[in-house]
Amino acid sequence: MSKQSIKITMSAVLMASAALTATAPAGATSAKGPLTDVRVATHFDLSAGQMPENIALLPDGTANITFAASRQVAQVTPRGKTRILATLPAPADGGVNTPVLGFPLATGIVHTSDGTVYVLYATGTADLTGLWRMRHGQTPRRIAALPAGGLPNGLALDGRGKQLYITDSVLGTVWTVPVTGGTPTAWSTAPELASTGFLGANGAKVRGGALWVTNLDRGTLLRIPIRPGNRAGAPQVKASGMVGIDDFAFTGRGDEILAALNGPNTVVRIQPDGTSTTVLDSTDGLQNPTSVALRGNDVYVLSAAYTTTTDPNLLRARLPKHP
């Protein structure tokens, strides 16, 4: 990616993300903790478009990540070394018609137990926007087309490893598609998923018979029951007051969650009753955090530096065990 392209990309991000520059979330207290051993483990190259957007952890602690602006999928080893796995094809028009952002970007990522990697790609063009599959030694291949006028963002895999759920931040839709690919189905178009001007439905995870989804504009965490026949139930608001909430991860302690708040530049701990506490902020090295992942008690946080334009990175920490 050229320096001029990066400059244009960053300008687009800065203009589009003005809505994210809210201060501390209204629903969160400012007390820090309980994370320990907090450190920036890996620094990425902003000039190369390495703005990390989403993360999926392998059993050995290796992180599969997407770099939004460089259209790349990469791996970060437990020792912090970065290796590019693939670069998705550039749209013929450069991605200028990508909704809201104006540049093509790689977003959500998950993997199945056999090592297959699934990635979302938004380009504003009908030939490339959609769900892509990567298998070892093979070129990435689109297996499900999604509307060019949308922005596929969050990606979640069901507990059986058979069904994928995709949030569209512009169309306010959750799509579902089998891991084998095919024509996506609009699983939910509930009004709670819609944006209020920038980006709506965002992060996604499957847990406890439901799809959990964040809405960045509305600052909400939603639980959408998965009914028999893979039908969507009515969304339930589990937490609110967190404008800028992006992706998240369950800690393994019931429905407790660690969530990235992009514009406020914090990571919050959300309790099952909906209350939240700030556990990381800019003093820890956050630069517009986008996603969180956990492996046991090891916490991984990606920062894309979308508006800070400084030091995109991977931060690591420990979540102490319950006494």
KABELLIN-V685347 format. One line per field, one symbol per residue. phi: phi as a letter, one per 20 degrees, with the letter a starting at -180 (. if undefined). psi: psi as a letter, one per 40 degrees, with the letter a starting at -180 (. if undefined). Layout:
phi = ???
psi = ???
This chain:
phi = .fffffffffffffffegfeefegffedeefeodfclfaeebddeffemedfdbbceegenfdecddgfemddccdfgenedcfeacfffffennfefgmembfbecfbbbefenfddcecdcmcfecfqeddcdgmdfgcfdbecgfedcfceccdffemdcddcedfeemcdecbfffnpefdffbcgffefedqccegcfbbdblmbeececffemdddddgeegmleeeffdfebbmcgnfdebbfendmefcdcedfffmcddddegenfccfdbbffeofclfdbcbccmdedccecelgdflblfbddcbcdgfff
psi = hiddddddddddddddedeefiaihdeiiehiieiifhihdhhihdeeegghdiihhideeihhihhcdefihihhideehhhhdihiiiideeeeehiddeiiihbihiiideehhhiihheeidedhahihhiheihihhehiihdeaghcihihidefdhihhhhedefihiiiieeaahihhdhfideeiieechbhcihihhffihhiihddefihihhihiiefihahihhdiifghehbiiiieegbeiihihhcdefihihhideeiihheiadeeehgghdiiiihbehhhhihefdddfhghihiiihhiii.
